[in-house]
Structures are given as C-alpha cells and as structure tokens.
Amino acid sequence: MSDDPTSDWLGAAASPEAPDPTRAARGPGRPALPKRFYGEAGFAPQAEGFRLTLDGRPANTPARNPLALPTRGLAEAVAAEWAAQVAVIDPATMPLTRLANTAIDGVAPRRAAVVDDLSAYAGTDLLAYRAGDPDRLVTAQAEAWDPVLDWARETLGARFILGEGVMHVTQPDTTVAALRQGIEATEGPFRLAALHTMTTLTGSLVLAFATLHGHLTPRDAWVAAHVDETYQASVWGGDAEAEARHALRRAEFEAAAHLAALAR
C-alpha cells in the first residue's frame, strides 16, 4: 500500500502507480498499521455483485481492483470486518477481506495457474498416507479418513490407492483427472480461492472438497486433518507455541470455509 491509505482503498482517489507488494518485507519488523480513515463501512449493489464502500466511496483491493463481492451475504460480512476496526486497520482481524483480496487480485487473473497448483495435490493427498503402527493411530486414521474417501469415490469419482508411511504412492490417472475436473468446476474466484486455502492448510484436496460441498463441517474437516497431531499430543503432551500456530491456521481454515459458503 501507499503511505496514504485512501489511495489504495478508495477508487476515487486511486493513483495509477501500482503498489509495491514487497515494500513491507524490506522494512524492519511488522509495518505500522494504517489509521482508520473512514467513519462508515457499507456496500452498494453494482452490475456484478456488491462493492465495498467506505464513507460511501467505492473501495479497492490493495492492487486497486474494485473490491466487489459476489453476494450480499459476503458483502455484509466484509463490511462488518471494516466496521469493527477501531483506531487502526489490522488485516489480521479481517480474514474475509484478506481472502476476498486474494480472490480478486490473485486468483481471478490467473485461474489456470491456480487450477494447476491445486491439481498437484491430487497425487499427494494426506488421506492416502497411513501409519503402519501403533494400532490406536491406525484406527484413528481409518475412522476419520475412510468415510471421506468413500464420499470422494461416490461423489467425485476419485478412487485412491493407500500407502503406508511417507513413500510416494502413484494415484490412478482417472483419480487425478476426476479431482482436476472438480477443481475446474469450482465456480468463481472466491470459492476457488477458498478451496486453495483449505487445501494448502490441511494438505488434503479431498478434505477441502468435502468442506466446500458441505459434506463435512469446517470443524470436522480440521479435526480429520490433524489426527496424527492429536495422537502425538496425547502421547507426548501439548506444546504452547505449536498450539498457538495451530489455532491461527484453524481460524484461517474456518474463514475460508465461511467465505466459500457466503460466496455461493
């Protein structure tokens, strides 16, 4: 962003110069958060959905594309995040806004590349790699994962070959093709961005699909993705720092699932 937040977020004041996405990375530590520069956050209908407004002025993404949401429900949720900011604008408290920006600035203009990136997970899905022992972990994986793989076979036409340990298992071409077809059929950049986020956070395209299609709740999908970690914690005890990271990632996963549901 530029030093003047209005030049990034408000279309009427936007400058033709593109923002520098690496500027914050070059600076020491976390960059200072911009002060809240608006009184009211809302949205206005437009030809393709709803545009976020700040004091009635149409807002932009950091790349200065229109911050337009496809449904009223998502527009209301994004506007609520902006309304909840107090003295400063903290992106860490605005997960739906961040994901919307990703969908508009990153996914929409490069959909084919995102599809390719997601398709790579079809051959390395977490649920295909099983422990050989101990019995309690083997059972926990089977109870959490086998029903989801059954759903993927019946709904997506994807039949997985299971392996033991970390050695790569080559999945059938028909499975990889079926999952890619499911990715390509995901409507709109917002749901595709949500699918990508959920997949990268869990390492499982199947769990992400099950959440996207409402077969699993976000909570159940997240628990299934972390069967191994739950078992290890039961044996060795928890770690406060790891648990804090886990909580942040879980919140991001749940936000992605929420965005996917609102964008439908």
KAHU-V539449 format. One record per pair of residues at least 24 apart in sequence whose ideal C-beta (glycine too) atoms are under 10 Angstrom apart, sorted by the first residue. I is the first residue (numbers start at 0). J is the second residue. D is the distance in whole Angstrom. If there is no record, write none. Layout:
BEGIN
I/J/D + I/J/D
END
This chain:
BEGIN
0/30/9 + 0/33/7 + 0/61/6 + 0/63/10 + 0/88/10 + 1/33/10 + 1/61/10 + 1/63/10 + 2/33/9 + 3/33/9 + 3/36/9 + 4/32/10 + 4/33/4 + 4/34/8 + 4/35/9 + 4/36/5 + 4/37/9 + 4/53/10 + 4/88/7 + 5/33/10 + 5/36/6 + 5/37/8 + 5/53/8 + 5/54/10 + 5/56/9 + 5/58/10 + 5/59/10 + 6/59/9 + 6/63/9 + 7/33/9 + 7/58/9 + 7/59/6 + 7/60/8 + 7/61/6 + 7/62/9 + 7/63/7 + 8/33/9 + 8/36/8 + 8/37/8 + 8/51/9 + 8/53/6 + 8/56/9 + 8/57/10 + 8/58/5 + 8/59/6 + 8/60/8 + 8/61/8 + 8/63/9 + 8/66/8 + 8/81/9 + 8/88/9 + 9/36/9 + 9/37/8 + 9/52/9 + 9/53/6 + 9/54/8 + 9/56/5 + 9/57/7 + 9/58/6 + 9/59/7 + 9/63/10 + 9/66/10 + 10/50/8 + 10/52/10 + 10/56/7 + 10/57/5 + 10/58/7 + 10/59/5 + 10/63/8 + 10/64/9 + 10/65/7 + 10/66/9 + 11/56/5 + 11/57/7 + 11/58/10 + 11/59/10 + 12/56/8 + 12/59/9 + 13/57/10 + 13/59/6 + 13/63/5 + 14/63/8 + 15/63/9 + 16/63/9 + 17/61/10 + 17/62/7 + 17/63/7 + 18/60/10 + 18/61/6 + 18/62/7 + 18/63/7 + 18/104/10 + 20/61/8 + 20/62/8 + 20/104/9 + 29/91/10 + 31/87/8 + 32/84/9 + 32/86/9 + 32/87/4 + 32/88/6 + 32/89/5 + 32/90/8 + 32/91/9 + 33/84/10 + 33/87/6 + 33/88/5 + 33/89/9 + 33/90/10 + 34/84/10 + 34/86/7 + 34/87/6 + 34/88/8 + 35/81/9 + 35/84/5 + 35/85/7 + 35/86/6 + 35/87/6 + 35/88/6 + 35/89/10 + 36/87/10 + 36/88/8 + 37/81/8 + 37/82/10 + 37/84/9 + 37/88/9 + 38/82/10 + 39/78/9 + 39/81/9 + 39/82/8 + 40/77/8 + 40/78/5 + 40/79/8 + 40/80/8 + 40/81/4 + 40/82/4 + 40/83/9 + 40/84/8 + 41/74/9 + 41/75/9 + 41/78/6 + 41/81/9 + 41/82/8 + 42/66/9 + 42/67/9 + 42/68/7 + 42/71/8 + 42/73/9 + 42/74/4 + 42/75/7 + 42/77/8 + 42/78/5 + 42/81/10 + 43/67/10 + 43/74/9 + 44/71/8 + 44/74/9 + 48/73/8 + 48/74/7 + 48/187/10 + 48/189/10 + 48/262/10 + 49/73/8 + 49/74/4 + 49/75/9 + 49/77/9 + 49/78/9 + 50/74/8 + 51/77/6 + 51/78/6 + 51/80/10 + 51/81/7 + 51/96/8 + 51/99/8 + 52/78/8 + 52/81/9 + 53/78/9 + 53/81/7 + 53/82/10 + 58/96/10 + 59/100/10 + 59/103/9 + 59/104/10 + 60/96/9 + 60/99/8 + 60/100/5 + 60/101/9 + 60/102/9 + 60/103/5 + 60/104/5 + 60/105/10 + 61/90/10 + 61/97/10 + 61/100/6 + 61/103/10 + 61/104/7 + 62/100/8 + 62/103/8 + 62/104/4 + 62/105/9 + 62/108/9 + 63/104/9 + 64/100/9 + 64/103/5 + 64/104/6 + 64/107/8 + 64/108/9 + 65/103/8 + 66/96/8 + 66/99/7 + 66/100/7 + 66/103/7 + 66/104/10 + 67/99/9 + 67/103/7 + 68/95/9 + 68/96/10 + 68/99/6 + 68/102/9 + 68/103/9 + 68/189/8 + 68/258/10 + 68/261/8 + 68/262/8 + 69/99/10 + 69/102/9 + 69/186/9 + 69/187/6 + 69/188/9 + 69/189/6 + 69/190/9 + 69/261/9 + 69/262/5 + 69/263/9 + 70/187/10 + 70/189/9 + 70/260/10 + 70/261/6 + 70/262/6 + 70/263/7 + 71/261/9 + 72/257/10 + 72/260/8 + 72/261/5 + 72/262/8 + 72/263/9 + 73/98/10 + 73/99/7 + 73/189/7 + 73/257/9 + 73/258/7 + 73/259/10 + 73/260/9 + 73/261/4 + 73/262/5 + 73/263/9 + 74/99/10 + 74/261/9 + 75/261/9 + 76/254/10 + 76/257/7 + 76/258/8 + 76/261/6 + 77/258/9 + 77/261/9 + 91/247/9 + 91/250/10 + 93/254/9 + 94/196/10 + 94/250/7 + 94/251/6 + 94/252/10 + 94/253/8 + 94/254/4 + 94/255/8 + 94/257/8 + 94/258/8 + 95/189/10 + 95/254/6 + 95/255/9 + 95/257/7 + 95/258/6 + 95/261/8 + 95/262/10 + 96/254/10 + 96/258/10 + 97/196/10 + 97/251/9 + 97/254/8 + 97/258/10 + 98/189/8 + 98/192/6 + 98/193/7 + 98/195/10 + 98/196/7 + 98/251/9 + 98/254/6 + 98/255/6 + 98/257/9 + 98/258/5 + 98/259/9 + 98/262/9 + 99/188/9 + 99/189/7 + 99/192/8 + 99/258/7 + 99/261/10 + 99/262/9 + 100/192/9 + 101/188/9 + 101/189/9 + 101/192/5 + 101/193/9 + 101/195/8 + 101/196/8 + 101/255/10 + 101/258/10 + 102/187/8 + 102/188/4 + 102/189/5 + 102/190/8 + 102/191/7 + 102/192/4 + 102/193/8 + 102/195/9 + 102/196/10 + 102/258/8 + 102/262/8 + 103/188/7 + 103/189/8 + 103/192/9 + 104/188/10 + 105/188/8 + 105/192/7 + 105/195/9 + 106/187/9 + 106/188/4 + 106/189/8 + 106/190/10 + 106/191/6 + 106/192/5 + 106/193/10 + 106/194/10 + 106/195/7 + 107/187/9 + 107/188/4 + 107/189/9 + 107/191/9 + 107/192/9 + 108/188/9 + 109/188/10 + 110/183/9 + 110/185/10 + 110/187/10 + 110/188/7 + 110/191/7 + 111/183/9 + 113/182/9 + 113/185/10 + 113/188/8 + 113/191/6 + 113/192/8 + 113/194/9 + 113/195/6 + 114/179/7 + 114/182/5 + 114/183/6 + 114/185/9 + 114/191/8 + 114/194/10 + 114/195/9 + 115/179/9 + 115/182/9 + 116/182/10 + 116/195/7 + 116/198/9 + 116/199/9 + 117/178/8 + 117/179/8 + 117/181/10 + 117/182/5 + 117/183/10 + 117/185/9 + 117/191/8 + 117/194/7 + 117/195/6 + 117/198/6 + 117/199/9 + 117/204/7 + 117/207/9 + 118/175/7 + 118/176/9 + 118/178/7 + 118/179/5 + 118/180/10 + 118/181/10 + 118/182/6 + 118/183/9 + 118/204/8 + 119/175/9 + 119/179/10 + 119/198/10 + 119/204/9 + 120/175/10 + 120/178/8 + 120/182/9 + 120/195/9 + 120/198/5 + 120/199/8 + 120/201/10 + 120/202/7 + 120/203/7 + 120/204/4 + 120/205/9 + 120/207/8 + 121/157/8 + 121/159/10 + 121/170/7 + 121/174/7 + 121/175/4 + 121/176/8 + 121/177/8 + 121/178/4 + 121/179/6 + 121/181/9 + 121/182/8 + 121/204/6 + 121/205/9 + 122/159/10 + 122/167/8 + 122/168/8 + 122/169/7 + 122/170/5 + 122/171/10 + 122/172/10 + 122/174/8 + 122/175/6 + 122/178/9 + 122/204/10 + 123/167/7 + 123/168/9 + 123/170/8 + 123/202/8 + 123/203/9 + 123/204/9 + 124/148/9 + 124/151/9 + 124/157/9 + 124/159/7 + 124/168/10 + 124/170/8 + 124/174/9 + 124/178/8 + 124/198/9 + 124/201/10 + 124/202/8 + 124/203/5 + 124/204/6 + 124/205/5 + 124/206/8 + 124/207/10 + 125/198/10 + 125/201/7 + 125/202/4 + 125/203/4 + 125/204/9 + 125/205/8 + 125/206/7 + 125/223/9 + 125/224/7 + 125/225/10 + 125/226/9 + 125/227/9 + 126/151/8 + 126/159/7 + 126/161/8 + 126/201/10 + 126/202/9 + 126/203/6 + 126/204/9 + 126/205/5 + 126/206/7 + 126/209/10 + 126/223/8 + 126/224/9 + 126/226/10 + 127/159/5 + 127/160/7 + 127/161/6 + 127/162/6 + 127/167/10 + 127/168/6 + 127/170/7 + 127/174/10 + 127/203/9 + 127/205/9 + 128/161/8 + 128/162/6 + 128/163/8 + 128/164/7 + 128/165/7 + 128/166/9 + 128/167/9 + 128/168/7 + 128/202/9 + 128/227/10 + 129/161/6 + 129/162/7 + 129/163/6 + 129/164/8 + 129/168/10 + 130/163/7 + 130/164/8 + 130/226/9 + 130/227/7 + 130/230/9 + 131/163/5 + 131/164/7 + 132/163/9 + 133/230/8 + 133/234/9 + 135/230/7 + 135/233/9 + 135/234/9 + 136/226/7 + 136/227/7 + 136/229/9 + 136/230/5 + 136/231/9 + 136/233/10 + 136/234/9 + 137/163/9 + 137/230/10 + 139/223/10 + 139/226/5 + 139/227/9 + 139/229/8 + 139/230/6 + 139/233/10 + 140/223/9 + 140/226/5 + 140/227/8 + 140/230/9 + 141/226/10 + 142/223/9 + 142/226/9 + 143/206/10 + 143/219/9 + 143/220/10 + 143/222/7 + 143/223/4 + 143/224/9 + 143/225/9 + 143/226/5 + 143/229/9 + 144/203/9 + 144/205/9 + 144/206/9 + 144/223/6 + 144/224/10 + 144/226/7 + 146/209/10 + 146/214/9 + 146/215/9 + 146/223/9 + 147/203/8 + 147/205/6 + 147/206/6 + 147/208/9 + 147/209/5 + 147/214/8 + 147/215/7 + 147/219/9 + 147/220/8 + 147/223/7 + 148/205/7 + 148/209/10 + 150/205/8 + 150/208/9 + 150/209/6 + 150/212/9 + 150/214/5 + 150/215/9 + 151/177/9 + 151/178/8 + 151/181/9 + 151/204/9 + 151/205/5 + 151/206/9 + 151/208/7 + 151/209/7 + 151/214/9 + 152/177/9 + 152/205/10 + 154/181/9 + 154/208/8 + 154/209/9 + 154/212/7 + 154/214/7 + 155/180/8 + 155/181/5 + 155/184/10 + 155/204/10 + 155/205/8 + 155/208/7 + 155/209/9 + 155/212/9 + 156/180/8 + 156/181/9 + 157/181/8 + 157/204/9 + 157/205/7 + 157/208/9 + 159/205/8 + 178/204/6 + 178/205/8 + 178/208/8 + 179/204/10 + 181/205/10 + 181/208/6 + 181/211/9 + 181/212/9 + 182/207/10 + 182/208/9 + 185/211/7 + 185/212/10 + 185/259/9 + 186/262/9 + 186/263/8 + 187/259/10 + 187/262/6 + 187/263/9 + 188/262/9 + 189/255/10 + 189/258/6 + 189/259/7 + 189/261/8 + 189/262/4 + 189/263/9 + 190/255/10 + 190/258/8 + 190/259/5 + 190/260/9 + 190/261/10 + 190/262/5 + 190/263/7 + 191/259/9 + 191/262/10 + 192/255/8 + 192/258/8 + 192/259/9 + 192/262/9 + 193/252/10 + 193/254/9 + 193/255/4 + 193/256/7 + 193/257/9 + 193/258/5 + 193/259/4 + 193/260/9 + 193/261/10 + 193/262/7 + 194/255/8 + 194/256/10 + 194/259/7 + 195/255/8 + 196/251/7 + 196/252/7 + 196/254/8 + 196/255/4 + 196/256/9 + 196/258/8 + 196/259/9 + 197/221/9 + 197/224/9 + 197/251/9 + 197/252/6 + 197/253/9 + 197/254/10 + 197/255/5 + 197/256/7 + 197/258/10 + 197/259/8 + 198/255/9 + 199/248/10 + 199/251/10 + 199/252/10 + 199/255/10 + 200/224/8 + 200/248/6 + 200/249/8 + 200/251/6 + 200/252/5 + 200/253/10 + 200/255/8 + 201/225/8 + 201/248/9 + 201/252/7 + 206/252/10 + 207/252/9 + 207/255/9 + 207/256/9 + 207/259/9 + 210/252/8 + 210/253/10 + 210/255/8 + 210/256/5 + 210/259/8 + 210/260/9 + 211/255/9 + 211/256/8 + 211/259/5 + 211/260/9 + 211/263/9 + 212/259/9 + 213/256/10 + 213/259/10 + 213/260/8 + 213/263/10 + 215/256/9 + 216/253/10 + 216/256/8 + 217/249/9 + 217/252/6 + 217/253/5 + 217/254/9 + 217/255/8 + 217/256/4 + 217/257/8 + 217/259/9 + 217/260/9 + 218/249/9 + 218/252/10 + 218/253/8 + 218/256/9 + 220/252/8 + 220/253/10 + 220/256/8 + 221/245/9 + 221/248/9 + 221/249/5 + 221/252/6 + 221/253/7 + 221/256/9 + 222/249/10 + 224/248/10 + 224/249/10 + 224/252/8 + 225/249/9
END
